[in-house]
Amino acid sequence: MPSYSLKWPSDFEDYVWELESKGWFTGLEITLDGKKSTPVFYDEAGLRLEIAHDISSLGCSVIPV
């Protein structure tokens, strides 16, 4: 059975402004079977901006799933 843990910032309530104003959040750390990952969470507007930025600067956008 896989071993996992979620580590939220101790001051997570202080990140609400980041979610609301920037449209994204990166403060969660996931550890799954010893491998760490830091996902990025976007609201709809933030995701649209990120994709538009990628396309204008790189010519494409890759969203890993």
PDBQT receptor file of N, H, CA, C and O in Angstrom, charges set to zero:
ATOM      1  N   MET A   1       0.840  -1.174   0.000  1.00  0.00    +0.000 N 
ATOM      2  CA  MET A   1       0.000   0.000   0.000  1.00  0.00    +0.000 C 
ATOM      3  C   MET A   1       0.898   1.255   0.000  1.00  0.00    +0.000 C 
ATOM      4  O   MET A   1       1.834   1.340   0.796  1.00  0.00    +0.000 OA
ATOM      5  N   PRO A   2       0.618   2.229  -0.889  1.00  0.00    +0.000 N 
ATOM      6  CA  PRO A   2       1.451   3.429  -0.962  1.00  0.00    +0.000 C 
ATOM      7  C   PRO A   2       1.420   4.256   0.323  1.00  0.00    +0.000 C 
ATOM      8  O   PRO A   2       0.395   4.354   0.998  1.00  0.00    +0.000 OA
ATOM      9  N   SER A   3       2.556   4.839   0.635  1.00  0.00    +0.000 N 
ATOM     10  H   SER A   3       3.389   4.759   0.087  1.00  0.00    +0.000 HD
ATOM     11  CA  SER A   3       2.664   5.730   1.786  1.00  0.00    +0.000 C 
ATOM     12  C   SER A   3       2.655   7.165   1.279  1.00  0.00    +0.000 C 
ATOM     13  O   SER A   3       3.381   7.495   0.342  1.00  0.00    +0.000 OA
ATOM     14  N   TYR A   4       1.831   8.030   1.896  1.00  0.00    +0.000 N 
ATOM     15  H   TYR A   4       1.241   7.762   2.658  1.00  0.00    +0.000 HD
ATOM     16  CA  TYR A   4       1.779   9.410   1.437  1.00  0.00    +0.000 C 
ATOM     17  C   TYR A   4       1.571  10.366   2.602  1.00  0.00    +0.000 C 
ATOM     18  O   TYR A   4       1.116   9.972   3.676  1.00  0.00    +0.000 OA
ATOM     19  N   SER A   5       1.909  11.620   2.371  1.00  0.00    +0.000 N 
ATOM     20  H   SER A   5       2.279  11.940   1.499  1.00  0.00    +0.000 HD
ATOM     21  CA  SER A   5       1.623  12.675   3.348  1.00  0.00    +0.000 C 
ATOM     22  C   SER A   5       1.394  13.983   2.606  1.00  0.00    +0.000 C 
ATOM     23  O   SER A   5       1.936  14.198   1.521  1.00  0.00    +0.000 OA
ATOM     24  N   LEU A   6       0.589  14.850   3.199  1.00  0.00    +0.000 N 
ATOM     25  H   LEU A   6       0.149  14.675   4.080  1.00  0.00    +0.000 HD
ATOM     26  CA  LEU A   6       0.319  16.183   2.679  1.00  0.00    +0.000 C 
ATOM     27  C   LEU A   6       0.830  17.177   3.705  1.00  0.00    +0.000 C 
ATOM     28  O   LEU A   6       0.491  17.091   4.885  1.00  0.00    +0.000 OA
ATOM     29  N   LYS A   7       1.640  18.112   3.259  1.00  0.00    +0.000 N 
ATOM     30  H   LYS A   7       1.916  18.182   2.300  1.00  0.00    +0.000 HD
ATOM     31  CA  LYS A   7       2.177  19.118   4.168  1.00  0.00    +0.000 C 
ATOM     32  C   LYS A   7       1.729  20.504   3.695  1.00  0.00    +0.000 C 
ATOM     33  O   LYS A   7       2.246  21.046   2.719  1.00  0.00    +0.000 OA
ATOM     34  N   TRP A   8       0.754  21.057   4.417  1.00  0.00    +0.000 N 
ATOM     35  H   TRP A   8       0.334  20.617   5.210  1.00  0.00    +0.000 HD
ATOM     36  CA  TRP A   8       0.265  22.404   4.129  1.00  0.00    +0.000 C 
ATOM     37  C   TRP A   8       1.129  23.402   4.887  1.00  0.00    +0.000 C 
ATOM     38  O   TRP A   8       1.688  23.057   5.928  1.00  0.00    +0.000 OA
ATOM     39  N   PRO A   9       1.252  24.624   4.394  1.00  0.00    +0.000 N 
ATOM     40  CA  PRO A   9       1.994  25.639   5.140  1.00  0.00    +0.000 C 
ATOM     41  C   PRO A   9       1.343  25.861   6.506  1.00  0.00    +0.000 C 
ATOM     42  O   PRO A   9       0.117  25.853   6.624  1.00  0.00    +0.000 OA
ATOM     43  N   SER A  10       2.165  26.059   7.527  1.00  0.00    +0.000 N 
ATOM     44  H   SER A  10       3.161  26.067   7.431  1.00  0.00    +0.000 HD
ATOM     45  CA  SER A  10       1.622  26.254   8.875  1.00  0.00    +0.000 C 
ATOM     46  C   SER A  10       0.753  27.503   8.942  1.00  0.00    +0.000 C 
ATOM     47  O   SER A  10      -0.152  27.587   9.773  1.00  0.00    +0.000 OA
ATOM     48  N   ASP A  11       1.020  28.465   8.079  1.00  0.00    +0.000 N 
ATOM     49  H   ASP A  11       1.754  28.397   7.404  1.00  0.00    +0.000 HD
ATOM     50  CA  ASP A  11       0.235  29.697   8.041  1.00  0.00    +0.000 C 
ATOM     51  C   ASP A  11      -0.675  29.726   6.816  1.00  0.00    +0.000 C 
ATOM     52  O   ASP A  11      -0.792  30.752   6.146  1.00  0.00    +0.000 OA
ATOM     53  N   PHE A  12      -1.317  28.594   6.528  1.00  0.00    +0.000 N 
ATOM     54  H   PHE A  12      -1.221  27.761   7.073  1.00  0.00    +0.000 HD
ATOM     55  CA  PHE A  12      -2.123  28.458   5.318  1.00  0.00    +0.000 C 
ATOM     56  C   PHE A  12      -3.188  29.551   5.193  1.00  0.00    +0.000 C 
ATOM     57  O   PHE A  12      -3.464  30.005   4.083  1.00  0.00    +0.000 OA
ATOM     58  N   GLU A  13      -3.781  29.974   6.282  1.00  0.00    +0.000 N 
ATOM     59  H   GLU A  13      -3.556  29.606   7.184  1.00  0.00    +0.000 HD
ATOM     60  CA  GLU A  13      -4.802  31.024   6.222  1.00  0.00    +0.000 C 
ATOM     61  C   GLU A  13      -4.239  32.310   5.611  1.00  0.00    +0.000 C 
ATOM     62  O   GLU A  13      -4.983  33.096   5.025  1.00  0.00    +0.000 OA
ATOM     63  N   ASP A  14      -2.942  32.522   5.747  1.00  0.00    +0.000 N 
ATOM     64  H   ASP A  14      -2.338  31.883   6.223  1.00  0.00    +0.000 HD
ATOM     65  CA  ASP A  14      -2.309  33.709   5.170  1.00  0.00    +0.000 C 
ATOM     66  C   ASP A  14      -2.195  33.620   3.647  1.00  0.00    +0.000 C 
ATOM     67  O   ASP A  14      -1.883  34.618   2.997  1.00  0.00    +0.000 OA
ATOM     68  N   TYR A  15      -2.441  32.452   3.073  1.00  0.00    +0.000 N 
ATOM     69  H   TYR A  15      -2.694  31.641   3.601  1.00  0.00    +0.000 HD
ATOM     70  CA  TYR A  15      -2.335  32.279   1.632  1.00  0.00    +0.000 C 
ATOM     71  C   TYR A  15      -3.639  32.584   0.903  1.00  0.00    +0.000 C 
ATOM     72  O   TYR A  15      -3.667  32.574  -0.328  1.00  0.00    +0.000 OA
ATOM     73  N   VAL A  16      -4.722  32.856   1.636  1.00  0.00    +0.000 N 
ATOM     74  H   VAL A  16      -4.699  32.864   2.636  1.00  0.00    +0.000 HD
ATOM     75  CA  VAL A  16      -6.004  33.127   0.999  1.00  0.00    +0.000 C 
ATOM     76  C   VAL A  16      -5.881  34.291   0.024  1.00  0.00    +0.000 C 
ATOM     77  O   VAL A  16      -6.451  34.237  -1.066  1.00  0.00    +0.000 OA
ATOM     78  N   TRP A  17      -5.152  35.337   0.389  1.00  0.00    +0.000 N 
ATOM     79  H   TRP A  17      -4.689  35.380   1.274  1.00  0.00    +0.000 HD
ATOM     80  CA  TRP A  17      -4.981  36.487  -0.501  1.00  0.00    +0.000 C 
ATOM     81  C   TRP A  17      -4.313  36.071  -1.800  1.00  0.00    +0.000 C 
ATOM     82  O   TRP A  17      -4.643  36.588  -2.867  1.00  0.00    +0.000 OA
ATOM     83  N   GLU A  18      -3.357  35.120  -1.707  1.00  0.00    +0.000 N 
ATOM     84  H   GLU A  18      -3.090  34.700  -0.840  1.00  0.00    +0.000 HD
ATOM     85  CA  GLU A  18      -2.654  34.669  -2.903  1.00  0.00    +0.000 C 
ATOM     86  C   GLU A  18      -3.616  33.949  -3.845  1.00  0.00    +0.000 C 
ATOM     87  O   GLU A  18      -3.596  34.168  -5.056  1.00  0.00    +0.000 OA
ATOM     88  N   LEU A  19      -4.445  33.099  -3.281  1.00  0.00    +0.000 N 
ATOM     89  H   LEU A  19      -4.462  32.921  -2.297  1.00  0.00    +0.000 HD
ATOM     90  CA  LEU A  19      -5.421  32.391  -4.096  1.00  0.00    +0.000 C 
ATOM     91  C   LEU A  19      -6.381  33.360  -4.765  1.00  0.00    +0.000 C 
ATOM     92  O   LEU A  19      -6.691  33.220  -5.948  1.00  0.00    +0.000 OA
ATOM     93  N   GLU A  20      -6.849  34.340  -4.010  1.00  0.00    +0.000 N 
ATOM     94  H   GLU A  20      -6.597  34.454  -3.049  1.00  0.00    +0.000 HD
ATOM     95  CA  GLU A  20      -7.838  35.268  -4.539  1.00  0.00    +0.000 C 
ATOM     96  C   GLU A  20      -7.239  36.293  -5.492  1.00  0.00    +0.000 C 
ATOM     97  O   GLU A  20      -7.857  36.609  -6.509  1.00  0.00    +0.000 OA
ATOM     98  N   SER A  21      -6.063  36.817  -5.197  1.00  0.00    +0.000 N 
ATOM     99  H   SER A  21      -5.561  36.560  -4.371  1.00  0.00    +0.000 HD
ATOM    100  CA  SER A  21      -5.515  37.886  -6.032  1.00  0.00    +0.000 C 
ATOM    101  C   SER A  21      -4.675  37.372  -7.202  1.00  0.00    +0.000 C 
ATOM    102  O   SER A  21      -4.721  37.948  -8.289  1.00  0.00    +0.000 OA
ATOM    103  N   LYS A  22      -3.918  36.311  -6.997  1.00  0.00    +0.000 N 
ATOM    104  H   LYS A  22      -3.881  35.843  -6.114  1.00  0.00    +0.000 HD
ATOM    105  CA  LYS A  22      -3.052  35.802  -8.060  1.00  0.00    +0.000 C 
ATOM    106  C   LYS A  22      -3.713  34.718  -8.894  1.00  0.00    +0.000 C 
ATOM    107  O   LYS A  22      -3.370  34.542 -10.063  1.00  0.00    +0.000 OA
ATOM    108  N   GLY A  23      -4.657  33.991  -8.310  1.00  0.00    +0.000 N 
ATOM    109  H   GLY A  23      -4.936  34.135  -7.361  1.00  0.00    +0.000 HD
ATOM    110  CA  GLY A  23      -5.318  32.923  -9.048  1.00  0.00    +0.000 C 
ATOM    111  C   GLY A  23      -4.557  31.618  -9.049  1.00  0.00    +0.000 C 
ATOM    112  O   GLY A  23      -4.859  30.725  -9.841  1.00  0.00    +0.000 OA
ATOM    113  N   TRP A  24      -3.562  31.490  -8.163  1.00  0.00    +0.000 N 
ATOM    114  H   TRP A  24      -3.317  32.215  -7.520  1.00  0.00    +0.000 HD
ATOM    115  CA  TRP A  24      -2.807  30.250  -8.082  1.00  0.00    +0.000 C 
ATOM    116  C   TRP A  24      -2.239  30.057  -6.669  1.00  0.00    +0.000 C 
ATOM    117  O   TRP A  24      -2.134  31.003  -5.888  1.00  0.00    +0.000 OA
ATOM    118  N   PHE A  25      -1.882  28.815  -6.369  1.00  0.00    +0.000 N 
ATOM    119  H   PHE A  25      -1.968  28.047  -7.004  1.00  0.00    +0.000 HD
ATOM    120  CA  PHE A  25      -1.313  28.474  -5.061  1.00  0.00    +0.000 C 
ATOM    121  C   PHE A  25      -0.305  27.352  -5.239  1.00  0.00    +0.000 C 
ATOM    122  O   PHE A  25      -0.563  26.387  -5.958  1.00  0.00    +0.000 OA
ATOM    123  N   THR A  26       0.865  27.480  -4.570  1.00  0.00    +0.000 N 
ATOM    124  H   THR A  26       1.074  28.264  -3.985  1.00  0.00    +0.000 HD
ATOM    125  CA  THR A  26       1.921  26.468  -4.702  1.00  0.00    +0.000 C 
ATOM    126  C   THR A  26       2.450  25.955  -3.369  1.00  0.00    +0.000 C 
ATOM    127  O   THR A  26       3.506  25.322  -3.338  1.00  0.00    +0.000 OA
ATOM    128  N   GLY A  27       1.750  26.208  -2.267  1.00  0.00    +0.000 N 
ATOM    129  H   GLY A  27       0.892  26.722  -2.292  1.00  0.00    +0.000 HD
ATOM    130  CA  GLY A  27       2.310  25.912  -0.954  1.00  0.00    +0.000 C 
ATOM    131  C   GLY A  27       2.125  24.516  -0.410  1.00  0.00    +0.000 C 
ATOM    132  O   GLY A  27       2.583  24.239   0.699  1.00  0.00    +0.000 OA
ATOM    133  N   LEU A  28       1.472  23.615  -1.139  1.00  0.00    +0.000 N 
ATOM    134  H   LEU A  28       1.100  23.840  -2.040  1.00  0.00    +0.000 HD
ATOM    135  CA  LEU A  28       1.260  22.255  -0.652  1.00  0.00    +0.000 C 
ATOM    136  C   LEU A  28       2.409  21.357  -1.101  1.00  0.00    +0.000 C 
ATOM    137  O   LEU A  28       2.839  21.421  -2.253  1.00  0.00    +0.000 OA
ATOM    138  N   GLU A  29       2.902  20.521  -0.192  1.00  0.00    +0.000 N 
ATOM    139  H   GLU A  29       2.552  20.469   0.744  1.00  0.00    +0.000 HD
ATOM    140  CA  GLU A  29       3.936  19.537  -0.536  1.00  0.00    +0.000 C 
ATOM    141  C   GLU A  29       3.357  18.146  -0.340  1.00  0.00    +0.000 C 
ATOM    142  O   GLU A  29       2.878  17.815   0.745  1.00  0.00    +0.000 OA
ATOM    143  N   ILE A  30       3.400  17.339  -1.376  1.00  0.00    +0.000 N 
ATOM    144  H   ILE A  30       3.789  17.608  -2.257  1.00  0.00    +0.000 HD
ATOM    145  CA  ILE A  30       2.902  15.958  -1.321  1.00  0.00    +0.000 C 
ATOM    146  C   ILE A  30       4.092  15.023  -1.376  1.00  0.00    +0.000 C 
ATOM    147  O   ILE A  30       4.961  15.159  -2.237  1.00  0.00    +0.000 OA
ATOM    148  N   THR A  31       4.130  14.078  -0.458  1.00  0.00    +0.000 N 
ATOM    149  H   THR A  31       3.424  13.967   0.242  1.00  0.00    +0.000 HD
ATOM    150  CA  THR A  31       5.157  13.039  -0.476  1.00  0.00    +0.000 C 
ATOM    151  C   THR A  31       4.461  11.703  -0.698  1.00  0.00    +0.000 C 
ATOM    152  O   THR A  31       3.593  11.310   0.082  1.00  0.00    +0.000 OA
ATOM    153  N   LEU A  32       4.844  11.007  -1.763  1.00  0.00    +0.000 N 
ATOM    154  H   LEU A  32       5.549  11.326  -2.396  1.00  0.00    +0.000 HD
ATOM    155  CA  LEU A  32       4.260   9.715  -2.101  1.00  0.00    +0.000 C 
ATOM    156  C   LEU A  32       5.394   8.719  -2.281  1.00  0.00    +0.000 C 
ATOM    157  O   LEU A  32       6.213   8.845  -3.191  1.00  0.00    +0.000 OA
ATOM    158  N   ASP A  33       5.428   7.735  -1.405  1.00  0.00    +0.000 N 
ATOM    159  H   ASP A  33       4.762   7.632  -0.666  1.00  0.00    +0.000 HD
ATOM    160  CA  ASP A  33       6.488   6.720  -1.420  1.00  0.00    +0.000 C 
ATOM    161  C   ASP A  33       7.879   7.345  -1.462  1.00  0.00    +0.000 C 
ATOM    162  O   ASP A  33       8.753   6.882  -2.195  1.00  0.00    +0.000 OA
ATOM    163  N   GLY A  34       8.079   8.402  -0.671  1.00  0.00    +0.000 N 
ATOM    164  H   GLY A  34       7.369   8.778  -0.076  1.00  0.00    +0.000 HD
ATOM    165  CA  GLY A  34       9.385   9.040  -0.539  1.00  0.00    +0.000 C 
ATOM    166  C   GLY A  34       9.707  10.083  -1.598  1.00  0.00    +0.000 C 
ATOM    167  O   GLY A  34      10.742  10.744  -1.513  1.00  0.00    +0.000 OA
ATOM    168  N   LYS A  35       8.838  10.244  -2.600  1.00  0.00    +0.000 N 
ATOM    169  H   LYS A  35       7.998   9.707  -2.669  1.00  0.00    +0.000 HD
ATOM    170  CA  LYS A  35       9.071  11.228  -3.658  1.00  0.00    +0.000 C 
ATOM    171  C   LYS A  35       8.213  12.457  -3.388  1.00  0.00    +0.000 C 
ATOM    172  O   LYS A  35       6.999  12.349  -3.211  1.00  0.00    +0.000 OA
ATOM    173  N   LYS A  36       8.855  13.636  -3.359  1.00  0.00    +0.000 N 
ATOM    174  H   LYS A  36       9.841  13.724  -3.503  1.00  0.00    +0.000 HD
ATOM    175  CA  LYS A  36       8.151  14.883  -3.060  1.00  0.00    +0.000 C 
ATOM    176  C   LYS A  36       7.699  15.577  -4.343  1.00  0.00    +0.000 C 
ATOM    177  O   LYS A  36       8.381  15.550  -5.368  1.00  0.00    +0.000 OA
ATOM    178  N   SER A  37       6.531  16.193  -4.246  1.00  0.00    +0.000 N 
ATOM    179  H   SER A  37       5.977  16.214  -3.414  1.00  0.00    +0.000 HD
ATOM    180  CA  SER A  37       5.961  16.936  -5.361  1.00  0.00    +0.000 C 
ATOM    181  C   SER A  37       5.273  18.180  -4.804  1.00  0.00    +0.000 C 
ATOM    182  O   SER A  37       4.701  18.155  -3.714  1.00  0.00    +0.000 OA
ATOM    183  N   THR A  38       5.338  19.259  -5.565  1.00  0.00    +0.000 N 
ATOM    184  H   THR A  38       5.803  19.279  -6.451  1.00  0.00    +0.000 HD
ATOM    185  CA  THR A  38       4.670  20.497  -5.176  1.00  0.00    +0.000 C 
ATOM    186  C   THR A  38       3.732  20.905  -6.313  1.00  0.00    +0.000 C 
ATOM    187  O   THR A  38       4.158  21.562  -7.263  1.00  0.00    +0.000 OA
ATOM    188  N   PRO A  39       2.456  20.515  -6.219  1.00  0.00    +0.000 N 
ATOM    189  CA  PRO A  39       1.525  20.859  -7.297  1.00  0.00    +0.000 C 
ATOM    190  C   PRO A  39       1.193  22.344  -7.299  1.00  0.00    +0.000 C 
ATOM    191  O   PRO A  39       1.362  23.039  -6.297  1.00  0.00    +0.000 OA
ATOM    192  N   VAL A  40       0.721  22.813  -8.442  1.00  0.00    +0.000 N 
ATOM    193  H   VAL A  40       0.584  22.249  -9.256  1.00  0.00    +0.000 HD
ATOM    194  CA  VAL A  40       0.257  24.187  -8.574  1.00  0.00    +0.000 C 
ATOM    195  C   VAL A  40      -1.246  24.137  -8.802  1.00  0.00    +0.000 C 
ATOM    196  O   VAL A  40      -1.723  23.450  -9.705  1.00  0.00    +0.000 OA
ATOM    197  N   PHE A  41      -1.986  24.868  -7.979  1.00  0.00    +0.000 N 
ATOM    198  H   PHE A  41      -1.599  25.426  -7.245  1.00  0.00    +0.000 HD
ATOM    199  CA  PHE A  41      -3.435  24.942  -8.101  1.00  0.00    +0.000 C 
ATOM    200  C   PHE A  41      -3.800  26.290  -8.703  1.00  0.00    +0.000 C 
ATOM    201  O   PHE A  41      -3.314  27.325  -8.247  1.00  0.00    +0.000 OA
ATOM    202  N   TYR A  42      -4.655  26.286  -9.729  1.00  0.00    +0.000 N 
ATOM    203  H   TYR A  42      -5.049  25.445 -10.100  1.00  0.00    +0.000 HD
ATOM    204  CA  TYR A  42      -5.095  27.508 -10.395  1.00  0.00    +0.000 C 
ATOM    205  C   TYR A  42      -6.608  27.651 -10.289  1.00  0.00    +0.000 C 
ATOM    206  O   TYR A  42      -7.335  26.658 -10.310  1.00  0.00    +0.000 OA
ATOM    207  N   ASP A  43      -7.078  28.891 -10.175  1.00  0.00    +0.000 N 
ATOM    208  H   ASP A  43      -6.487  29.698 -10.158  1.00  0.00    +0.000 HD
ATOM    209  CA  ASP A  43      -8.495  29.116 -10.414  1.00  0.00    +0.000 C 
ATOM    210  C   ASP A  43      -8.643  29.265 -11.929  1.00  0.00    +0.000 C 
ATOM    211  O   ASP A  43      -7.642  29.265 -12.646  1.00  0.00    +0.000 OA
ATOM    212  N   GLU A  44      -9.868  29.390 -12.424  1.00  0.00    +0.000 N 
ATOM    213  H   GLU A  44     -10.681  29.389 -11.842  1.00  0.00    +0.000 HD
ATOM    214  CA  GLU A  44     -10.074  29.420 -13.869  1.00  0.00    +0.000 C 
ATOM    215  C   GLU A  44      -9.336  30.576 -14.539  1.00  0.00    +0.000 C 
ATOM    216  O   GLU A  44      -8.702  30.388 -15.577  1.00  0.00    +0.000 OA
ATOM    217  N   ALA A  45      -9.414  31.760 -13.956  1.00  0.00    +0.000 N 
ATOM    218  H   ALA A  45      -9.930  31.913 -13.113  1.00  0.00    +0.000 HD
ATOM    219  CA  ALA A  45      -8.742  32.921 -14.554  1.00  0.00    +0.000 C 
ATOM    220  C   ALA A  45      -7.224  32.747 -14.541  1.00  0.00    +0.000 C 
ATOM    221  O   ALA A  45      -6.557  33.074 -15.523  1.00  0.00    +0.000 OA
ATOM    222  N   GLY A  46      -6.676  32.237 -13.440  1.00  0.00    +0.000 N 
ATOM    223  H   GLY A  46      -7.218  31.973 -12.643  1.00  0.00    +0.000 HD
ATOM    224  CA  GLY A  46      -5.235  32.018 -13.349  1.00  0.00    +0.000 C 
ATOM    225  C   GLY A  46      -4.746  31.000 -14.358  1.00  0.00    +0.000 C 
ATOM    226  O   GLY A  46      -3.675  31.164 -14.942  1.00  0.00    +0.000 OA
ATOM    227  N   LEU A  47      -5.529  29.942 -14.570  1.00  0.00    +0.000 N 
ATOM    228  H   LEU A  47      -6.400  29.809 -14.096  1.00  0.00    +0.000 HD
ATOM    229  CA  LEU A  47      -5.154  28.921 -15.550  1.00  0.00    +0.000 C 
ATOM    230  C   LEU A  47      -5.181  29.494 -16.959  1.00  0.00    +0.000 C 
ATOM    231  O   LEU A  47      -4.293  29.213 -17.764  1.00  0.00    +0.000 OA
ATOM    232  N   ARG A  48      -6.196  30.295 -17.258  1.00  0.00    +0.000 N 
ATOM    233  H   ARG A  48      -6.917  30.524 -16.605  1.00  0.00    +0.000 HD
ATOM    234  CA  ARG A  48      -6.266  30.922 -18.585  1.00  0.00    +0.000 C 
ATOM    235  C   ARG A  48      -5.043  31.818 -18.829  1.00  0.00    +0.000 C 
ATOM    236  O   ARG A  48      -4.463  31.797 -19.915  1.00  0.00    +0.000 OA
ATOM    237  N   LEU A  49      -4.656  32.599 -17.821  1.00  0.00    +0.000 N 
ATOM    238  H   LEU A  49      -5.127  32.616 -16.939  1.00  0.00    +0.000 HD
ATOM    239  CA  LEU A  49      -3.490  33.468 -17.953  1.00  0.00    +0.000 C 
ATOM    240  C   LEU A  49      -2.205  32.665 -18.149  1.00  0.00    +0.000 C 
ATOM    241  O   LEU A  49      -1.362  33.019 -18.973  1.00  0.00    +0.000 OA
ATOM    242  N   GLU A  50      -2.066  31.595 -17.396  1.00  0.00    +0.000 N 
ATOM    243  H   GLU A  50      -2.751  31.307 -16.726  1.00  0.00    +0.000 HD
ATOM    244  CA  GLU A  50      -0.865  30.756 -17.512  1.00  0.00    +0.000 C 
ATOM    245  C   GLU A  50      -0.757  30.137 -18.896  1.00  0.00    +0.000 C 
ATOM    246  O   GLU A  50       0.320  30.121 -19.492  1.00  0.00    +0.000 OA
ATOM    247  N   ILE A  51      -1.869  29.628 -19.406  1.00  0.00    +0.000 N 
ATOM    248  H   ILE A  51      -2.744  29.641 -18.922  1.00  0.00    +0.000 HD
ATOM    249  CA  ILE A  51      -1.867  29.027 -20.742  1.00  0.00    +0.000 C 
ATOM    250  C   ILE A  51      -1.558  30.081 -21.796  1.00  0.00    +0.000 C 
ATOM    251  O   ILE A  51      -0.763  29.832 -22.703  1.00  0.00    +0.000 OA
ATOM    252  N   ALA A  52      -2.181  31.266 -21.689  1.00  0.00    +0.000 N 
ATOM    253  H   ALA A  52      -2.827  31.468 -20.953  1.00  0.00    +0.000 HD
ATOM    254  CA  ALA A  52      -1.930  32.347 -22.653  1.00  0.00    +0.000 C 
ATOM    255  C   ALA A  52      -0.465  32.766 -22.623  1.00  0.00    +0.000 C 
ATOM    256  O   ALA A  52       0.136  32.997 -23.672  1.00  0.00    +0.000 OA
ATOM    257  N   HIS A  53       0.108  32.865 -21.438  1.00  0.00    +0.000 N 
ATOM    258  H   HIS A  53      -0.380  32.677 -20.585  1.00  0.00    +0.000 HD
ATOM    259  CA  HIS A  53       1.530  33.228 -21.310  1.00  0.00    +0.000 C 
ATOM    260  C   HIS A  53       2.420  32.182 -21.968  1.00  0.00    +0.000 C 
ATOM    261  O   HIS A  53       3.339  32.520 -22.715  1.00  0.00    +0.000 OA
ATOM    262  N   ASP A  54       2.144  30.904 -21.687  1.00  0.00    +0.000 N 
ATOM    263  H   ASP A  54       1.398  30.629 -21.081  1.00  0.00    +0.000 HD
ATOM    264  CA  ASP A  54       2.934  29.822 -22.282  1.00  0.00    +0.000 C 
ATOM    265  C   ASP A  54       2.871  29.865 -23.804  1.00  0.00    +0.000 C 
ATOM    266  O   ASP A  54       3.892  29.737 -24.479  1.00  0.00    +0.000 OA
ATOM    267  N   ILE A  55       1.669  30.046 -24.338  1.00  0.00    +0.000 N 
ATOM    268  H   ILE A  55       0.840  30.150 -23.790  1.00  0.00    +0.000 HD
ATOM    269  CA  ILE A  55       1.502  30.049 -25.790  1.00  0.00    +0.000 C 
ATOM    270  C   ILE A  55       2.222  31.236 -26.424  1.00  0.00    +0.000 C 
ATOM    271  O   ILE A  55       2.855  31.100 -27.471  1.00  0.00    +0.000 OA
ATOM    272  N   SER A  56       2.123  32.408 -25.779  1.00  0.00    +0.000 N 
ATOM    273  H   SER A  56       1.609  32.519 -24.928  1.00  0.00    +0.000 HD
ATOM    274  CA  SER A  56       2.769  33.592 -26.371  1.00  0.00    +0.000 C 
ATOM    275  C   SER A  56       4.298  33.514 -26.274  1.00  0.00    +0.000 C 
ATOM    276  O   SER A  56       4.994  34.027 -27.150  1.00  0.00    +0.000 OA
ATOM    277  N   SER A  57       4.819  32.888 -25.239  1.00  0.00    +0.000 N 
ATOM    278  H   SER A  57       4.253  32.471 -24.527  1.00  0.00    +0.000 HD
ATOM    279  CA  SER A  57       6.284  32.851 -25.096  1.00  0.00    +0.000 C 
ATOM    280  C   SER A  57       6.914  31.572 -25.639  1.00  0.00    +0.000 C 
ATOM    281  O   SER A  57       8.062  31.593 -26.083  1.00  0.00    +0.000 OA
ATOM    282  N   LEU A  58       6.177  30.454 -25.610  1.00  0.00    +0.000 N 
ATOM    283  H   LEU A  58       5.245  30.436 -25.250  1.00  0.00    +0.000 HD
ATOM    284  CA  LEU A  58       6.746  29.177 -26.036  1.00  0.00    +0.000 C 
ATOM    285  C   LEU A  58       6.114  28.611 -27.305  1.00  0.00    +0.000 C 
ATOM    286  O   LEU A  58       6.677  27.727 -27.950  1.00  0.00    +0.000 OA
ATOM    287  N   GLY A  59       4.942  29.130 -27.653  1.00  0.00    +0.000 N 
ATOM    288  H   GLY A  59       4.485  29.849 -27.129  1.00  0.00    +0.000 HD
ATOM    289  CA  GLY A  59       4.236  28.597 -28.820  1.00  0.00    +0.000 C 
ATOM    290  C   GLY A  59       3.320  27.451 -28.501  1.00  0.00    +0.000 C 
ATOM    291  O   GLY A  59       2.578  26.986 -29.367  1.00  0.00    +0.000 OA
ATOM    292  N   CYS A  60       3.358  26.984 -27.261  1.00  0.00    +0.000 N 
ATOM    293  H   CYS A  60       3.961  27.362 -26.558  1.00  0.00    +0.000 HD
ATOM    294  CA  CYS A  60       2.473  25.885 -26.845  1.00  0.00    +0.000 C 
ATOM    295  C   CYS A  60       2.358  25.926 -25.315  1.00  0.00    +0.000 C 
ATOM    296  O   CYS A  60       3.073  26.669 -24.644  1.00  0.00    +0.000 OA
ATOM    297  N   SER A  61       1.453  25.120 -24.789  1.00  0.00    +0.000 N 
ATOM    298  H   SER A  61       0.872  24.516 -25.335  1.00  0.00    +0.000 HD
ATOM    299  CA  SER A  61       1.308  25.014 -23.345  1.00  0.00    +0.000 C 
ATOM    300  C   SER A  61       1.146  23.547 -22.983  1.00  0.00    +0.000 C 
ATOM    301  O   SER A  61       0.373  22.828 -23.615  1.00  0.00    +0.000 OA
ATOM    302  N   VAL A  62       1.864  23.109 -21.981  1.00  0.00    +0.000 N 
ATOM    303  H   VAL A  62       2.492  23.692 -21.467  1.00  0.00    +0.000 HD
ATOM    304  CA  VAL A  62       1.789  21.720 -21.538  1.00  0.00    +0.000 C 
ATOM    305  C   VAL A  62       1.337  21.724 -20.080  1.00  0.00    +0.000 C 
ATOM    306  O   VAL A  62       2.018  22.266 -19.209  1.00  0.00    +0.000 OA
ATOM    307  N   ILE A  63       0.195  21.122 -19.828  1.00  0.00    +0.000 N 
ATOM    308  H   ILE A  63      -0.358  20.682 -20.534  1.00  0.00    +0.000 HD
ATOM    309  CA  ILE A  63      -0.323  21.020 -18.466  1.00  0.00    +0.000 C 
ATOM    310  C   ILE A  63      -0.193  19.553 -18.049  1.00  0.00    +0.000 C 
ATOM    311  O   ILE A  63      -0.959  18.708 -18.512  1.00  0.00    +0.000 OA
ATOM    312  N   PRO A  64       0.770  19.249 -17.179  1.00  0.00    +0.000 N 
ATOM    313  CA  PRO A  64       0.920  17.851 -16.740  1.00  0.00    +0.000 C 
ATOM    314  C   PRO A  64      -0.262  17.423 -15.873  1.00  0.00    +0.000 C 
ATOM    315  O   PRO A  64      -0.782  18.210 -15.082  1.00  0.00    +0.000 OA
ATOM    316  N   VAL A  65      -0.669  16.192 -16.030  1.00  0.00    +0.000 N 
ATOM    317  H   VAL A  65      -0.246  15.553 -16.673  1.00  0.00    +0.000 HD
ATOM    318  CA  VAL A  65      -1.768  15.646 -15.225  1.00  0.00    +0.000 C 
ATOM    319  C   VAL A  65      -1.298  14.488 -14.402  1.00  0.00    +0.000 C 
ATOM    320  O   VAL A  65      -2.084  13.900 -13.659  1.00  0.00    +0.000 OA
TER     321      VAL A  65
